[in-house]
């Protein structure tokens, strides 16, 4: 019975990845390779919710099999959420354009080891998946790794009034707490639009708690309040296999 379930999951994954038929594949390729989308770096945020009883098993499996996925494209970081959500992982992937991502997804759909050793086992452990396409904000032209390994990461998500990064830049570029290290700021292009994600690194969770009293942060929040619709944050620890640690 277990073998039958896994075979069914693999077949379903192949159908989803390939679009099920040639027509869907052609439509997907056209969408992914439009002239305005070629050769533009973006970052895909993926958030997976895991069945509570399967959380440890999912992390262990991913640790053992992530090399099958990173053989196809670059993983920036992979975190387990400790505060702000339970039984959840967040991972970020880098692509040089939509056509590259389409090629990666097509290759994964034809990779039997990835499908049989990971997808067929991992998918039943999940309750939901979500992804967003983001670009680096103008005020963070490149990612900045942490000053040392260890510590805790904070992902702050701000849903803003429509207007785009040009409108929000002044408030966000000065909003970083002095005790934190900004890894990167991203704005969404697909997903919940008009959203800014900021990824911070702290030496520890206690240092993050002290950052709330930073005068620079308090001033920036006050001055940008009229732009903000909602916000949330997550404190996350990097998994053992995460490039960002």
DRENDO-1510 file (C-alpha; in Angstrom, 1 decimal, always signed):
<recs>
REC; n; res; u; v; w
REC; 1; UNK; +0.0; +0.0; +0.0 .
REC; 2; UNK; +2.8; +2.4; +0.9 .
REC; 3; UNK; +4.5; +1.7; -2.4 .
REC; 4; UNK; +1.3; +2.4; -4.3 .
REC; 5; UNK; +0.8; +5.7; -2.5 .
REC; 6; UNK; +4.4; +6.8; -3.2 .
REC; 7; UNK; +4.1; +5.8; -6.9 .
REC; 8; UNK; +0.9; +7.8; -7.1 .
REC; 9; UNK; +2.5; +10.9; -5.6 .
REC; 10; UNK; +5.4; +10.6; -8.0 .
REC; 11; UNK; +3.1; +10.4; -11.0 .
REC; 12; UNK; +1.1; +13.3; -9.8 .
REC; 13; UNK; +4.2; +15.4; -9.2 .
REC; 14; UNK; +5.4; +14.6; -12.8 .
REC; 15; UNK; +2.0; +15.7; -14.2 .
REC; 16; UNK; +2.0; +18.9; -12.2 .
REC; 17; UNK; +5.6; +19.8; -13.0 .
REC; 18; UNK; +5.2; +19.2; -16.8 .
REC; 19; UNK; +1.8; +20.8; -17.0 .
REC; 20; UNK; +0.1; +17.6; -17.9 .
REC; 21; UNK; +0.2; +18.1; -21.6 .
REC; 22; UNK; +2.2; +19.9; -24.3 .
REC; 23; UNK; -0.2; +22.8; -24.6 .
REC; 24; UNK; +0.2; +23.8; -21.0 .
REC; 25; UNK; +4.0; +23.4; -21.3 .
REC; 26; UNK; +4.1; +25.7; -24.3 .
REC; 27; UNK; +1.9; +28.3; -22.5 .
REC; 28; UNK; +4.2; +28.1; -19.4 .
REC; 29; UNK; +7.3; +28.6; -21.5 .
REC; 30; UNK; +5.8; +31.7; -23.2 .
REC; 31; UNK; +4.9; +33.1; -19.8 .
REC; 32; UNK; +8.4; +32.4; -18.4 .
REC; 33; UNK; +10.4; +33.8; -21.3 .
REC; 34; UNK; +8.8; +37.1; -22.3 .
REC; 35; UNK; +11.2; +39.8; -23.4 .
REC; 36; UNK; +10.8; +41.9; -20.3 .
REC; 37; UNK; +11.5; +38.9; -18.0 .
REC; 38; UNK; +14.7; +37.6; -19.5 .
REC; 39; UNK; +18.0; +37.8; -17.6 .
REC; 40; UNK; +16.7; +39.4; -14.5 .
REC; 41; UNK; +17.8; +38.0; -11.1 .
REC; 42; UNK; +15.0; +37.3; -8.7 .
REC; 43; UNK; +14.6; +35.4; -5.4 .
REC; 44; UNK; +11.8; +32.9; -4.8 .
REC; 45; UNK; +10.6; +32.7; -1.2 .
REC; 46; UNK; +9.0; +29.4; -0.4 .
REC; 47; UNK; +7.1; +28.7; +2.8 .
REC; 48; UNK; +6.1; +25.2; +3.8 .
REC; 49; UNK; +3.8; +24.2; +6.6 .
REC; 50; UNK; +4.6; +20.8; +8.0 .
REC; 51; UNK; +2.3; +18.3; +9.8 .
REC; 52; UNK; +3.3; +18.7; +13.5 .
REC; 53; UNK; +4.2; +15.0; +14.0 .
REC; 54; UNK; +6.3; +15.1; +10.8 .
REC; 55; UNK; +8.4; +18.2; +11.5 .
REC; 56; UNK; +11.6; +16.4; +12.6 .
REC; 57; UNK; +11.3; +13.8; +9.9 .
REC; 58; UNK; +10.8; +16.5; +7.2 .
REC; 59; UNK; +13.9; +18.3; +8.3 .
REC; 60; UNK; +16.0; +15.1; +8.5 .
REC; 61; UNK; +14.8; +14.0; +5.0 .
REC; 62; UNK; +15.6; +17.5; +3.5 .
REC; 63; UNK; +19.0; +17.4; +5.1 .
REC; 64; UNK; +19.8; +14.1; +3.5 .
REC; 65; UNK; +18.3; +14.9; +0.0 .
REC; 66; UNK; +18.7; +18.7; -0.5 .
REC; 67; UNK; +21.8; +18.0; -2.7 .
REC; 68; UNK; +19.4; +16.6; -5.3 .
REC; 69; UNK; +17.6; +20.0; -5.4 .
REC; 70; UNK; +20.7; +22.3; -5.2 .
REC; 71; UNK; +22.2; +20.4; -8.2 .
REC; 72; UNK; +19.7; +22.4; -10.3 .
REC; 73; UNK; +19.7; +26.0; -8.8 .
REC; 74; UNK; +21.2; +28.1; -6.0 .
REC; 75; UNK; +19.8; +27.9; -2.5 .
REC; 76; UNK; +20.4; +31.1; -0.5 .
REC; 77; UNK; +19.1; +29.9; +2.9 .
REC; 78; UNK; +16.8; +27.4; +4.6 .
REC; 79; UNK; +15.3; +28.1; +8.0 .
REC; 80; UNK; +13.1; +26.5; +10.6 .
REC; 81; UNK; +10.7; +29.0; +12.2 .
REC; 82; UNK; +10.9; +29.1; +16.0 .
REC; 83; UNK; +8.7; +32.1; +16.9 .
REC; 84; UNK; +5.9; +33.6; +14.8 .
REC; 85; UNK; +4.8; +30.3; +13.3 .
REC; 86; UNK; +5.1; +26.6; +14.3 .
REC; 87; UNK; +6.1; +23.6; +12.2 .
REC; 88; UNK; +7.1; +25.9; +9.3 .
REC; 89; UNK; +10.2; +26.2; +7.1 .
REC; 90; UNK; +11.2; +29.2; +4.9 .
REC; 91; UNK; +13.7; +28.8; +2.0 .
REC; 92; UNK; +15.0; +31.3; -0.6 .
REC; 93; UNK; +16.2; +30.3; -4.1 .
REC; 94; UNK; +18.0; +32.5; -6.6 .
REC; 95; UNK; +17.3; +32.6; -10.3 .
REC; 96; UNK; +18.8; +34.6; -13.1 .
REC; 97; UNK; +15.4; +35.0; -14.8 .
REC; 98; UNK; +12.1; +33.4; -15.4 .
REC; 99; UNK; +13.4; +31.3; -18.3 .
REC; 100; UNK; +16.0; +29.8; -15.9 .
REC; 101; UNK; +13.4; +28.9; -13.4 .
REC; 102; UNK; +11.2; +27.3; -16.0 .
REC; 103; UNK; +14.2; +25.2; -17.1 .
REC; 104; UNK; +14.9; +24.2; -13.5 .
REC; 105; UNK; +11.3; +23.1; -12.9 .
REC; 106; UNK; +11.3; +21.1; -16.1 .
REC; 107; UNK; +14.5; +19.4; -15.2 .
REC; 108; UNK; +13.2; +18.5; -11.7 .
REC; 109; UNK; +10.1; +17.0; -13.3 .
REC; 110; UNK; +12.4; +14.6; -15.2 .
REC; 111; UNK; +14.8; +13.8; -12.3 .
REC; 112; UNK; +13.7; +10.4; -11.0 .
REC; 113; UNK; +15.9; +10.5; -7.9 .
REC; 114; UNK; +14.4; +13.9; -6.8 .
REC; 115; UNK; +10.9; +12.6; -7.4 .
REC; 116; UNK; +11.2; +9.2; -5.9 .
REC; 117; UNK; +13.6; +9.9; -3.0 .
REC; 118; UNK; +12.3; +13.3; -1.9 .
REC; 119; UNK; +9.1; +14.5; -3.4 .
REC; 120; UNK; +7.2; +11.2; -2.9 .
REC; 121; UNK; +8.2; +11.1; +0.7 .
REC; 122; UNK; +8.1; +14.8; +1.6 .
REC; 123; UNK; +4.8; +15.9; +0.1 .
REC; 124; UNK; +2.6; +13.8; +2.4 .
REC; 125; UNK; +4.4; +15.5; +5.4 .
REC; 126; UNK; +3.2; +19.0; +4.3 .
REC; 127; UNK; -0.1; +20.7; +4.9 .
REC; 128; UNK; +0.5; +23.7; +2.5 .
REC; 129; UNK; +3.1; +25.4; +0.3 .
REC; 130; UNK; +3.4; +29.0; -0.7 .
REC; 131; UNK; +5.8; +30.9; -2.9 .
REC; 132; UNK; +6.5; +34.5; -3.8 .
REC; 133; UNK; +8.7; +36.0; -6.5 .
REC; 134; UNK; +10.8; +38.9; -5.1 .
REC; 135; UNK; +13.5; +41.3; -6.2 .
REC; 136; UNK; +16.1; +43.0; -4.0 .
REC; 137; UNK; +15.0; +46.4; -3.0 .
REC; 138; UNK; +16.9; +49.4; -4.5 .
REC; 139; UNK; +18.5; +50.2; -1.1 .
REC; 140; UNK; +20.0; +46.8; -0.7 .
REC; 141; UNK; +21.7; +46.1; -4.1 .
REC; 142; UNK; +23.3; +42.8; -2.9 .
REC; 143; UNK; +22.9; +40.3; -0.2 .
REC; 144; UNK; +25.1; +40.6; +2.9 .
REC; 145; UNK; +26.0; +37.4; +4.8 .
REC; 146; UNK; +26.1; +37.5; +8.6 .
REC; 147; UNK; +29.3; +38.5; +10.3 .
REC; 148; UNK; +29.6; +35.0; +11.8 .
REC; 149; UNK; +27.8; +31.7; +11.8 .
REC; 150; UNK; +25.1; +31.0; +14.4 .
REC; 151; UNK; +22.6; +33.4; +15.8 .
REC; 152; UNK; +19.0; +33.9; +14.8 .
REC; 153; UNK; +17.4; +35.4; +11.7 .
REC; 154; UNK; +14.3; +37.6; +11.7 .
REC; 155; UNK; +12.0; +37.8; +8.7 .
REC; 156; UNK; +9.9; +41.0; +8.9 .
REC; 157; UNK; +7.1; +41.3; +6.4 .
REC; 158; UNK; +5.4; +44.7; +5.7 .
REC; 159; UNK; +2.3; +45.0; +3.6 .
REC; 160; UNK; +2.4; +48.6; +2.3 .
REC; 161; UNK; +0.0; +50.9; +0.6 .
REC; 162; UNK; +0.4; +50.8; -3.2 .
REC; 163; UNK; +3.2; +52.9; -4.5 .
REC; 164; UNK; +6.2; +50.8; -5.0 .
REC; 165; UNK; +9.8; +50.7; -3.6 .
REC; 166; UNK; +10.5; +54.3; -4.7 .
REC; 167; UNK; +7.8; +55.6; -2.3 .
REC; 168; UNK; +8.9; +53.3; +0.6 .
REC; 169; UNK; +12.6; +53.7; +0.2 .
REC; 170; UNK; +13.3; +56.6; +2.5 .
REC; 171; UNK; +11.4; +55.0; +5.4 .
REC; 172; UNK; +12.9; +51.5; +5.0 .
REC; 173; UNK; +16.5; +52.5; +4.3 .
REC; 174; UNK; +16.7; +54.1; +7.7 .
REC; 175; UNK; +14.5; +51.6; +9.6 .
REC; 176; UNK; +17.2; +49.1; +10.6 .
REC; 177; UNK; +18.0; +48.7; +14.3 .
REC; 178; UNK; +21.6; +49.5; +15.1 .
REC; 179; UNK; +22.1; +46.1; +16.8 .
REC; 180; UNK; +21.0; +44.1; +13.7 .
REC; 181; UNK; +22.7; +43.1; +10.5 .
REC; 182; UNK; +20.6; +43.5; +7.4 .
REC; 183; UNK; +21.1; +40.4; +5.1 .
REC; 184; UNK; +18.7; +41.8; +2.4 .
REC; 185; UNK; +15.4; +43.6; +1.7 .
REC; 186; UNK; +13.1; +42.3; -0.9 .
REC; 187; UNK; +9.9; +43.5; -2.5 .
REC; 188; UNK; +7.3; +41.2; -4.0 .
REC; 189; UNK; +6.6; +40.9; -7.7 .
REC; 190; UNK; +4.4; +37.8; -7.5 .
REC; 191; UNK; +2.3; +36.9; -4.4 .
REC; 192; UNK; +0.9; +39.5; -2.0 .
REC; 193; UNK; +1.9; +42.6; -3.9 .
REC; 194; UNK; +3.2; +45.8; -2.2 .
REC; 195; UNK; +5.0; +43.7; +0.4 .
REC; 196; UNK; +8.5; +44.3; +1.7 .
REC; 197; UNK; +10.4; +41.4; +3.3 .
REC; 198; UNK; +13.5; +42.4; +5.4 .
REC; 199; UNK; +15.8; +39.6; +6.5 .
REC; 200; UNK; +17.9; +40.4; +9.6 .
REC; 201; UNK; +20.6; +38.6; +11.5 .
REC; 202; UNK; +21.1; +38.9; +15.3 .
REC; 203; UNK; +23.7; +37.3; +17.6 .
REC; 204; UNK; +20.8; +35.8; +19.6 .
REC; 205; UNK; +17.1; +36.2; +20.4 .
REC; 206; UNK; +17.8; +38.4; +23.4 .
REC; 207; UNK; +19.7; +40.8; +21.2 .
REC; 208; UNK; +16.6; +40.9; +18.9 .
REC; 209; UNK; +14.4; +41.7; +21.9 .
REC; 210; UNK; +16.7; +44.6; +22.8 .
REC; 211; UNK; +16.4; +46.0; +19.3 .
REC; 212; UNK; +12.8; +47.1; +19.9 .
REC; 213; UNK; +14.2; +49.9; +22.0 .
REC; 214; UNK; +16.5; +51.2; +19.3 .
REC; 215; UNK; +15.7; +55.0; +18.8 .
REC; 216; UNK; +16.4; +54.8; +15.1 .
REC; 217; UNK; +13.9; +52.0; +14.6 .
REC; 218; UNK; +11.2; +53.8; +16.7 .
REC; 219; UNK; +11.6; +57.0; +14.7 .
REC; 220; UNK; +11.4; +55.1; +11.3 .
REC; 221; UNK; +8.2; +53.3; +12.4 .
REC; 222; UNK; +6.6; +56.5; +13.5 .
REC; 223; UNK; +7.5; +58.3; +10.2 .
REC; 224; UNK; +6.3; +55.4; +7.9 .
REC; 225; UNK; +3.1; +54.5; +9.8 .
REC; 226; UNK; +0.9; +56.1; +7.1 .
REC; 227; UNK; +2.4; +53.8; +4.5 .
REC; 228; UNK; +1.8; +50.5; +6.4 .
REC; 229; UNK; -1.3; +48.3; +6.2 .
REC; 230; UNK; +0.0; +45.3; +8.2 .
REC; 231; UNK; +3.1; +43.6; +9.4 .
REC; 232; UNK; +4.4; +40.4; +10.9 .
REC; 233; UNK; +7.6; +38.8; +11.8 .
REC; 234; UNK; +9.2; +35.3; +12.3 .
REC; 235; UNK; +12.3; +34.4; +14.2 .
REC; 236; UNK; +14.1; +31.6; +12.5 .
REC; 237; UNK; +17.1; +29.3; +13.0 .
REC; 238; UNK; +19.1; +28.2; +10.0 .
REC; 239; UNK; +19.0; +24.4; +9.2 .
REC; 240; UNK; +22.3; +22.5; +9.2 .
REC; 241; UNK; +22.3; +22.5; +5.4 .
REC; 242; UNK; +21.5; +26.2; +4.9 .
REC; 243; UNK; +24.2; +28.2; +3.0 .
REC; 244; UNK; +23.3; +31.2; +5.3 .
REC; 245; UNK; +24.0; +30.1; +8.8 .
</recs>
